[in-house]
């Protein structure tokens, strides 16, 4: 009888531990993986970007790092597939 009570107690402890693992630890690890994947995507996008902006004299600048305190446009180093035409028809 004592042996069966010990086995039952061990099974209950194992069930509680499994419940805790799947409700607390697994979602936390999944969230950490998702955040790491988002950070990697942002870093990859920034590594593939150039920044176009105008300096105090109005000269166009294109740099690898965004300027501090100025408006800028992020442009991709990778061209878009296909042909793109901009202009007006006269």
Secondary structure in CASP SS format (residue, H / E / C, confidence):
PFRMAT SS
TARGET T0000
AUTHOR 0000-0000-0000
METHOD secondary structure of the structure
MODEL  1
X C 1.00
X H 1.00
X H 1.00
X H 1.00
X H 1.00
X H 1.00
X H 1.00
X H 1.00
X H 1.00
X H 1.00
X H 1.00
X H 1.00
X H 1.00
X H 1.00
X H 1.00
X H 1.00
X H 1.00
X H 1.00
X H 1.00
X H 1.00
X H 1.00
X H 1.00
X H 1.00
X H 1.00
X H 1.00
X H 1.00
X H 1.00
X H 1.00
X H 1.00
X H 1.00
X H 1.00
X H 1.00
X H 1.00
X H 1.00
X H 1.00
X H 1.00
X H 1.00
X H 1.00
X H 1.00
X H 1.00
X H 1.00
X H 1.00
X H 1.00
X H 1.00
X H 1.00
X H 1.00
X H 1.00
X C 1.00
X E 1.00
X E 1.00
X E 1.00
X E 1.00
X E 1.00
X E 1.00
X C 1.00
X C 1.00
X C 1.00
X C 1.00
X C 1.00
X E 1.00
X E 1.00
X E 1.00
X E 1.00
X C 1.00
X C 1.00
X C 1.00
X C 1.00
X C 1.00
X C 1.00
X C 1.00
X C 1.00
X C 1.00
X E 1.00
X E 1.00
X E 1.00
X E 1.00
X C 1.00
X C 1.00
X C 1.00
X C 1.00
X C 1.00
X C 1.00
X C 1.00
X C 1.00
X C 1.00
X C 1.00
X C 1.00
X C 1.00
X C 1.00
X C 1.00
END
